Amino acid sequence: MDHHTLGKTKWTRRDEDQQLAQTSTAVEPQIQNGFVQQLADIDPHELVWGCAADLQPLFAAVDQRVAANLKRVQAAFKRARIGPHHFLGSTGYGHGDLGREALDQVMADIMGAEAALVRIQFMSGTHAIAAGLFAALRPGDEMLAVAGKPYDTMEEVIGMRGTPGHGSLMEWGITYRELPLAADGGLDWEALASAIKPGVTKVAHIQRSCGYALRPTLTVAEIGRAVQIIKAQDPNALVLVDNCYGEFTEEQEPTAVGADLVMGSLIKNAGGTLAPGGGYVAGRADLVAAVGARLAAPGIGTDAGGVPGTTMRILFQGLFLASQTTGEAIKGGRLVAEVMSRLGFKVVPGPTPGLPNPPSMITAVEMGSREGMVAFCKGIQLACPVGSYIRPEPGVTAGYGDEVIFADGTFIDGSTAELSADGPIRPPYVVYCQGGTHWTHWALAVESALVSLAEAGVVPPAAAAAGDSSSSSSSSSAELQEEQAVLVC
């Protein structure tokens, strides 16, 4: 089927498209209330690559941002005089590892921070964030979550759930409070203006990305505004930002606009799909040192940690490539958003004529049902290079309170930067799409997902609701007529 007949978003409509649509109504898919009723009527290849053709101007804009970010990365490598001697690595304690020190310097420069700690010894982004929180907080302090409920894996770190005796923040005498998001899914600026308790609120935690919430990613400008509001109430309050999925989506990082510490994962944006693991923190030098002591031990801190030479080289190379792979992931996300929105699925962020603001590494697609999530993830998994023969099923995963489904056939276990689609099995049943080494991989993966959805008979939530409403109305009408007939008799 020609993609011109598939109900494109308004900003991509062209005069010739409208003329073609007027003369080609016979091949249009069945559409009701603006969405496609039968996925089986659609040629996935035509739809996906038609959307890709329309998105080329946006892709060019993404490339310009990639170039700007690559320029600052390249400058940081140049200032640190990175050479082959930095890839020698170390063993044991890792004392005097020039590469490790240089990598910290490069990351700090890129982040616009005083210092950074980049370590393969961080197991995950959650580990890096937890280390930052435990380094900054002490018994009697308060942690305030500014952007609503944090990501699911932080709940056990905070103590909202989990195994007693494992040393959550709450068990260490730290109190927790959170500000709900505003009605539009953004920060509640009015509430934030009086939320800080001077001398009590030690850490204001900001999660930059949407996580597993159907809300927009925060921009660096919004984070900068939040920092100013928080510091105006108490200059000593610390602003810690969960920067996972945020790196290189804009031309600045939160530390450049006043955040005291940012934390993230190397198997997301910052590792460029090459890092075999690890995480980082960047920010004020004293806070980075405190995180180093928390990761290792007081007295050891940032001065130790052996890293094999091959791993060290990959960490440098991944960081250099990170802006490029992040750009490809953004393009892939925009393609997912365009395709799925044309079919009537709700997506966040939705299609835009230019770069989305805020830009997002994550594209959320509301499937509306458990079956929809499973079918979509099944199709994505089939297009993965590793484990394509595996059928993803919802299950219990460490750190999560709900069952979660993952489609992530990646070379690095859990590397969502490569290409993944996942989400918790709970209403409104949203799949979160991330990563992609090149946007064309997402094109192939979405084609596969559409076939899987068609085979499973999945329709957009709005279509299902309209169908239910129509059935209900027909049923009610029939019942009313029957009642009237009985009354007449």
VMD Tcl script that draws the C-alpha trace (Angstrom):
set ca {
  {0.00 0.00 0.00}
  {1.25 3.47 -0.81}
  {2.24 5.26 2.39}
  {0.61 8.47 1.19}
  {-2.82 7.07 2.07}
  {-2.05 6.22 5.69}
  {-3.32 9.28 7.55}
  {-0.08 11.13 8.21}
  {0.28 13.68 10.96}
  {-0.75 17.11 9.84}
  {2.72 18.61 9.59}
  {3.88 16.08 6.97}
  {0.89 16.45 4.67}
  {1.68 17.67 1.17}
  {-0.58 18.91 -1.61}
  {0.31 15.98 -3.81}
  {-0.42 13.61 -0.96}
  {-3.89 15.05 -0.55}
  {-4.53 14.79 -4.29}
  {-3.34 11.19 -4.30}
  {-5.51 10.36 -1.31}
  {-8.56 11.80 -3.11}
  {-7.97 9.52 -6.09}
  {-6.95 6.42 -4.13}
  {-9.71 5.96 -1.57}
  {-10.21 2.37 -2.68}
  {-6.89 1.30 -1.16}
  {-7.16 3.20 2.10}
  {-7.19 1.07 5.27}
  {-10.37 1.03 7.30}
  {-10.20 4.14 9.45}
  {-12.60 5.20 12.16}
  {-12.15 8.27 14.35}
  {-8.75 8.87 12.77}
  {-7.02 5.55 13.46}
  {-6.49 2.30 11.64}
  {-8.88 -0.47 12.62}
  {-7.18 -3.43 10.96}
  {-3.39 -3.64 11.11}
  {-3.61 -6.63 8.79}
  {-4.67 -4.28 5.96}
  {-1.39 -2.38 6.12}
  {1.86 -3.07 4.28}
  {4.39 -2.53 7.13}
  {7.28 -1.91 4.72}
  {5.46 0.83 2.83}
  {4.26 2.50 6.00}
  {7.61 2.46 7.82}
  {9.75 3.60 4.91}
  {7.18 6.17 3.87}
  {7.38 7.64 7.35}
  {11.18 7.52 7.18}
  {11.14 9.50 3.92}
  {8.98 12.19 5.51}
  {11.30 12.38 8.52}
  {14.49 13.13 6.58}
  {14.47 16.89 7.40}
  {14.14 16.03 11.09}
  {16.96 13.48 10.79}
  {19.17 16.20 9.30}
  {18.43 18.41 12.30}
  {19.40 15.56 14.63}
  {22.68 15.19 12.72}
  {23.46 18.85 13.34}
  {23.00 18.32 17.07}
  {25.20 15.24 16.90}
  {27.92 17.33 15.26}
  {27.69 19.97 18.00}
  {27.97 17.34 20.73}
  {30.75 15.50 18.92}
  {32.65 18.76 18.72}
  {32.63 19.20 22.51}
  {33.57 15.54 23.02}
  {36.42 15.87 20.56}
  {37.59 19.05 22.31}
  {37.60 17.27 25.68}
  {39.71 14.42 24.26}
  {42.09 16.97 22.76}
  {42.47 18.96 25.99}
  {43.25 15.76 27.90}
  {45.84 14.80 25.24}
  {44.46 11.28 24.96}
  {46.98 8.90 23.44}
  {47.62 5.15 23.10}
  {49.37 5.11 26.49}
  {45.99 5.73 28.13}
  {44.74 2.34 26.92}
  {47.33 0.22 28.78}
  {45.03 -0.51 31.71}
  {46.00 -1.81 35.14}
  {45.60 -4.77 37.47}
  {45.03 -5.27 41.17}
  {44.67 -1.99 43.01}
  {45.11 -0.04 39.79}
  {47.38 2.54 41.39}
  {48.76 5.14 39.00}
  {46.44 4.21 36.12}
  {46.89 7.14 33.74}
  {43.98 6.02 31.58}
  {41.52 5.91 34.46}
  {42.49 9.41 35.56}
  {42.32 10.76 32.01}
  {38.88 9.20 31.44}
  {37.61 10.94 34.57}
  {39.05 14.21 33.27}
  {37.42 13.82 29.85}
  {34.03 13.00 31.33}
  {34.18 15.99 33.70}
  {35.05 18.27 30.78}
  {32.18 16.94 28.64}
  {29.73 17.32 31.52}
  {30.88 20.84 32.42}
  {31.72 19.61 35.91}
  {34.59 19.99 38.38}
  {35.25 16.27 38.54}
  {33.95 12.90 37.43}
  {34.22 9.26 38.39}
  {33.87 6.78 35.51}
  {34.08 3.20 36.74}
  {33.43 -0.23 35.31}
  {32.84 -1.26 38.95}
  {29.43 0.43 38.92}
  {26.99 -2.41 38.17}
  {24.26 -0.21 36.72}
  {22.79 3.25 36.60}
  {20.82 2.43 39.75}
  {24.11 1.58 41.48}
  {25.65 4.92 40.47}
  {22.55 6.85 41.58}
  {22.41 4.97 44.89}
  {26.10 5.70 45.50}
  {25.43 9.38 44.88}
  {22.48 9.47 47.28}
  {24.27 7.57 50.06}
  {27.32 9.82 49.64}
  {25.28 13.01 49.98}
  {22.76 12.05 52.68}
  {23.18 11.44 56.40}
  {20.76 10.26 59.12}
  {18.17 12.95 59.81}
  {18.39 14.42 56.31}
  {15.49 14.53 53.90}
  {15.45 13.48 50.25}
  {12.88 15.26 48.10}
  {11.97 13.74 44.72}
  {11.14 16.80 42.64}
  {9.91 15.02 39.50}
  {7.34 12.70 41.03}
  {7.98 9.08 41.85}
  {11.48 7.97 40.81}
  {12.24 5.03 38.54}
  {11.07 1.64 39.78}
  {14.51 0.33 40.79}
  {14.99 3.30 43.13}
  {12.07 2.23 45.33}
  {14.13 -0.36 47.19}
  {17.10 2.01 47.45}
  {14.85 4.58 49.12}
  {12.99 2.02 51.22}
  {9.51 2.33 49.71}
  {9.55 -1.45 49.35}
  {12.09 -4.24 49.52}
  {13.79 -6.57 51.98}
  {14.10 -5.29 55.57}
  {17.66 -5.10 56.83}
  {19.26 -4.45 53.44}
  {20.17 -0.87 54.36}
  {17.80 1.38 52.40}
  {17.97 5.13 52.88}
  {14.96 5.00 55.19}
  {16.64 2.34 57.34}
  {19.55 4.75 57.76}
  {17.21 7.39 59.18}
  {16.74 9.42 56.02}
  {13.24 10.68 55.37}
  {11.68 10.79 51.93}
  {9.13 13.04 50.30}
  {8.05 13.56 46.69}
  {6.32 16.27 44.71}
  {3.68 14.94 42.30}
  {3.99 16.10 38.72}
  {1.76 18.83 37.33}
  {-1.28 17.97 35.24}
  {0.75 18.33 32.02}
  {3.32 15.80 33.23}
  {5.97 18.43 33.92}
  {7.37 19.79 37.17}
  {4.92 21.50 39.49}
  {6.65 24.87 39.60}
  {4.21 26.41 42.06}
  {4.67 23.57 44.56}
  {8.43 23.53 44.07}
  {8.68 27.20 45.01}
  {7.94 26.33 48.64}
  {8.90 22.66 48.80}
  {12.39 22.91 50.30}
  {12.70 22.79 54.10}
  {15.87 24.80 54.87}
  {18.31 22.80 56.96}
  {16.24 19.62 56.52}
  {15.95 18.94 52.80}
  {19.51 17.90 52.01}
  {18.96 16.43 48.53}
  {16.52 17.41 45.80}
  {16.47 14.49 43.38}
  {15.51 15.11 39.75}
  {14.94 12.29 37.28}
  {15.62 13.71 33.85}
  {14.05 11.00 31.70}
  {10.50 9.70 31.85}
  {11.61 6.32 33.22}
  {8.55 4.07 33.31}
  {6.13 7.00 33.44}
  {4.07 8.42 30.61}
  {5.47 11.92 30.92}
  {7.84 14.18 28.96}
  {11.58 14.09 29.53}
  {12.86 17.20 31.32}
  {14.95 19.67 29.37}
  {18.27 20.98 30.64}
  {16.67 24.44 30.75}
  {13.89 23.11 33.02}
  {16.45 21.48 35.28}
  {18.37 24.77 35.44}
  {15.20 26.59 36.41}
  {14.51 24.00 39.12}
  {18.06 24.41 40.47}
  {17.55 28.16 40.81}
  {14.22 27.70 42.62}
  {15.69 25.09 44.98}
  {18.86 27.07 45.76}
  {16.82 30.25 46.38}
  {15.10 28.45 49.26}
  {18.29 26.90 50.66}
  {21.69 27.41 48.98}
  {23.00 24.37 50.85}
  {20.43 21.98 49.42}
  {22.05 19.63 46.91}
  {20.53 18.94 43.51}
  {21.25 15.42 42.27}
  {20.12 14.47 38.78}
  {19.47 10.97 37.47}
  {20.93 11.59 34.02}
  {20.21 8.15 32.55}
  {19.06 8.43 28.92}
  {19.75 12.17 28.97}
  {23.39 12.37 27.92}
  {23.99 14.01 24.52}
  {20.30 14.54 23.76}
  {20.99 18.26 24.16}
  {24.12 20.38 23.81}
  {24.53 20.81 27.59}
  {24.27 18.55 30.61}
  {22.57 19.40 33.94}
  {25.91 20.12 35.67}
  {26.42 22.99 33.25}
  {23.28 24.70 34.63}
  {23.97 24.25 38.34}
  {23.22 20.63 39.27}
  {25.58 19.51 42.03}
  {25.89 15.92 40.84}
  {24.70 13.84 37.88}
  {24.73 10.05 37.76}
  {24.31 7.65 34.87}
  {24.99 4.31 33.23}
  {27.59 3.36 30.63}
  {25.30 0.77 29.03}
  {22.96 3.57 28.09}
  {23.88 6.77 26.20}
  {27.32 7.48 27.64}
  {28.85 4.14 26.67}
  {28.15 4.46 22.96}
  {26.86 0.83 22.83}
  {30.44 -0.40 23.33}
  {31.00 -0.17 27.09}
  {30.66 -3.65 28.61}
  {29.24 -2.21 31.83}
  {29.81 0.53 34.36}
  {28.51 3.92 35.33}
  {29.62 7.43 36.18}
  {29.03 10.42 38.40}
  {30.07 14.00 37.65}
  {29.76 17.27 39.50}
  {31.27 19.04 42.48}
  {34.71 17.65 43.31}
  {33.90 17.04 46.99}
  {30.74 15.11 46.12}
  {32.52 13.03 43.48}
  {35.19 12.16 46.07}
  {32.46 11.15 48.53}
  {30.92 8.87 45.89}
  {34.34 7.32 45.30}
  {34.59 6.57 49.02}
  {31.12 5.06 48.95}
  {31.90 2.90 45.90}
  {35.23 1.72 47.34}
  {36.03 2.71 50.93}
  {37.09 5.84 52.80}
  {40.79 6.34 52.21}
  {40.69 4.53 48.85}
  {38.10 6.60 47.03}
  {38.97 7.62 43.48}
  {42.62 6.56 43.56}
  {42.18 2.86 42.88}
  {40.31 0.39 40.71}
  {42.10 -1.80 38.22}
  {40.76 -1.87 34.67}
  {42.14 -4.14 31.91}
  {43.59 -2.25 28.96}
  {41.10 -3.59 26.43}
  {38.21 -2.47 28.64}
  {39.77 0.96 29.15}
  {40.12 1.50 25.42}
  {36.50 0.50 24.87}
  {35.32 2.96 27.54}
  {37.17 5.79 25.79}
  {35.92 4.74 22.36}
  {32.35 4.30 23.58}
  {32.35 7.77 25.13}
  {33.63 9.24 21.88}
  {30.89 7.51 19.87}
  {28.15 8.25 22.41}
  {26.86 11.43 20.78}
  {26.55 9.60 17.45}
  {24.74 6.53 18.77}
  {22.45 8.77 20.83}
  {21.57 10.69 17.67}
  {20.69 7.47 15.88}
  {18.55 6.42 18.84}
  {16.66 9.72 18.71}
  {16.03 9.21 14.98}
  {14.80 5.68 15.63}
  {12.49 6.96 18.33}
  {11.05 9.58 16.03}
  {10.38 6.88 13.45}
  {8.62 4.72 16.04}
  {6.53 7.72 17.11}
  {5.57 8.60 13.54}
  {4.58 5.07 12.56}
  {2.66 4.21 15.71}
  {0.85 7.55 15.92}
  {-0.37 7.20 12.33}
  {-1.92 3.93 13.40}
  {-3.74 5.60 16.29}
  {-1.47 4.64 19.19}
  {-0.63 7.29 21.78}
  {3.10 8.07 21.84}
  {5.24 10.29 24.08}
  {6.86 12.39 22.79}
  {4.50 12.64 19.87}
  {5.44 13.45 16.27}
  {6.84 16.94 15.69}
  {7.86 18.89 12.57}
  {11.36 19.45 13.99}
  {13.46 18.27 16.89}
  {11.19 17.32 19.77}
  {11.43 19.62 22.75}
  {12.32 18.07 25.03}
  {14.44 15.67 22.99}
  {14.14 12.13 24.28}
  {16.14 8.92 23.97}
  {12.96 7.11 25.04}
  {9.75 6.83 23.01}
  {6.76 5.53 24.95}
  {3.98 3.74 23.08}
  {0.71 3.06 24.90}
  {-0.40 -0.42 23.84}
  {-3.48 -0.54 26.07}
  {-3.21 -4.21 27.05}
  {-0.88 -6.91 28.26}
  {-1.42 -8.73 24.96}
  {-0.43 -5.62 23.02}
  {2.80 -5.24 24.97}
  {3.72 -8.89 24.50}
  {2.97 -8.83 20.77}
  {4.96 -5.64 20.19}
  {7.96 -6.89 22.16}
  {7.80 -10.24 20.38}
  {8.12 -8.48 17.04}
  {11.03 -6.34 18.24}
  {12.88 -9.37 19.60}
  {12.59 -11.11 16.23}
  {14.58 -8.25 14.69}
  {17.40 -8.38 17.27}
  {20.83 -9.80 16.39}
  {21.12 -11.78 19.63}
  {18.38 -14.13 20.84}
  {16.01 -13.52 17.95}
  {14.68 -17.04 18.58}
  {13.58 -16.09 22.12}
  {9.98 -15.16 22.75}
  {9.87 -12.46 25.45}
  {7.36 -13.04 28.24}
  {6.50 -10.91 31.29}
  {8.30 -11.99 34.44}
  {9.78 -10.98 37.77}
  {12.99 -8.95 37.48}
  {15.30 -7.88 40.32}
  {14.56 -4.32 41.43}
  {11.05 -4.10 39.95}
  {7.76 -4.37 41.81}
  {5.69 -5.34 38.76}
  {6.21 -7.99 36.15}
  {8.32 -6.55 33.32}
  {8.72 -7.60 29.71}
  {11.97 -6.98 27.83}
  {12.80 -7.21 24.14}
  {16.53 -6.61 24.18}
  {18.55 -8.98 22.05}
  {21.78 -7.08 22.70}
  {25.48 -7.92 22.66}
  {25.90 -6.35 26.12}
  {23.42 -7.75 28.64}
  {20.91 -5.02 29.47}
  {22.41 -2.50 27.04}
  {19.27 -0.58 26.18}
  {21.44 1.77 24.12}
  {21.75 -0.92 21.44}
  {18.01 -1.34 20.83}
  {15.30 -2.37 23.24}
  {11.60 -2.22 24.01}
  {10.39 -2.94 27.51}
  {7.96 -1.93 30.20}
  {6.16 -2.96 33.39}
  {2.95 -4.93 32.98}
  {0.54 -2.40 34.45}
  {-2.06 0.02 33.08}
  {-1.98 1.82 30.72}
  {0.37 -0.90 29.36}
  {3.15 1.17 27.85}
  {6.19 -0.09 25.94}
  {9.29 2.10 26.20}
  {11.52 2.06 23.11}
  {15.18 3.01 23.51}
  {18.51 2.89 21.75}
  {19.52 1.86 18.28}
  {22.98 1.93 16.71}
  {21.38 3.19 13.50}
  {17.82 4.32 12.83}
  {17.39 1.74 10.04}
  {17.53 -1.03 12.65}
  {14.41 0.51 14.19}
  {12.80 0.58 10.74}
  {13.27 -3.18 10.45}
  {12.23 -3.77 14.05}
  {9.02 -1.75 13.72}
  {8.12 -3.62 10.53}
  {8.47 -6.84 12.51}
  {6.43 -5.43 15.41}
  {3.56 -4.45 13.09}
  {3.41 -7.97 11.69}
  {3.34 -9.35 15.23}
  {0.57 -6.95 16.27}
  {-1.49 -7.90 13.22}
  {-1.08 -11.62 13.94}
  {-2.21 -11.04 17.52}
  {-5.21 -8.95 16.43}
  {-4.09 -5.95 18.48}
  {-5.71 -2.57 17.79}
  {-4.95 0.84 19.30}
  {-6.58 1.42 22.73}
  {-8.79 4.16 21.26}
  {-10.01 1.77 18.58}
  {-10.83 -0.88 21.15}
  {-12.66 1.68 23.28}
  {-14.63 2.91 20.26}
  {-15.52 -0.66 19.38}
  {-16.67 -1.36 22.92}
  {-18.69 1.85 22.91}
  {-20.26 0.98 19.58}
  {-21.14 -2.53 20.78}
  {-22.52 -1.11 23.99}
  {-24.61 1.44 22.12}
  {-25.97 -1.23 19.75}
  {-26.73 -3.50 22.66}
  {-28.42 -0.72 24.62}
  {-30.47 0.25 21.57}
  {-31.60 -3.34 21.04}
  {-32.48 -3.71 24.72}
  {-34.47 -0.47 24.62}
  {-36.38 -1.61 21.55}
  {-37.11 -4.94 23.24}
  {-38.37 -3.18 26.36}
  {-40.58 -0.91 24.26}
  {-41.98 -3.94 22.41}
  {-42.79 -5.65 25.71}
  {-44.50 -2.50 26.97}
  {-46.59 -2.22 23.80}
  {-47.71 -5.81 24.11}
}
mol new
graphics top color blue
foreach p $ca { graphics top sphere $p radius 0.5 }
foreach p [lrange $ca 0 end-1] q [lrange $ca 1 end] { graphics top cylinder $p $q radius 0.2 }
display resetview
